[in-house]
Each structure stands twice: as C-alpha cells, then as structure tokens.
C-alpha cells in the first residue's frame, strides 16, 4: 500500500469531495516528510533526498499528529477550566521527534591533499 492509502485508514474523510481529501492528506504527508528530513539532515541540503523507508511509519504517525494540530497553529499555550495546552515543536510531539536520529557530519581527509576538510 502507498503512504496515502495507509493514511486514509487513520484519518477519516470529512471533506466535501475526494479530491480535497486526497490533496489534504498529501499535504500532511509532505509536511511530515519535510520535518523528518530537516531533522535527519540538519547540515545538508535535503531538498533532493528521499525519506528513508524505515521512517515511513514515522511519517504516517507525524501526519496524524499534524492533522489533529490543524487549527491550533501559532498557539504557544492555552489554558481553560484547569486544562492546559502547549504548542509542540513543528506540531509534532517531542517523543515522536526523538525517534529521528540526525545524520552526523564528520571531517574527511583527502589523500591527494593530505589535509583535513
């Protein structure tokens, strides 16, 4: 199954037509993917990098969190009747973001020049 089909199993269709539903789900998947890539490759241009397959489930769970966060963008914190809400980083919970292991950069020595770059 493709990612969008799997996401349809997690997010019900509350849109007036299927095109709007599919477009909304694709936007959620793209946003989740971009958040993942930005965290996985913080020191690289990740615009042409595909999301590694091992993070496909992460992408689905992040898209669901982003869906539930719709309408609350920009809210830093909110409290009413003893209940409080604080904005999550990028709309994704810290626990979910902690599952992403960033690629670490290392110094490389070139044999031709004999120096470290």
Buried (B, 14 or more C-beta within 10 A) or exposed (E): EEBBEBBBEEBEEEEEEEEEBBEBBBEBBEBBBBBBBBBBBEEEEBEEEEBEEEBBEBBBBBBBBBBEBEEEEEEEEEEEEEEEEEBBEBBBBEEBBEEBEEEEEEEEEEEEEEEEE
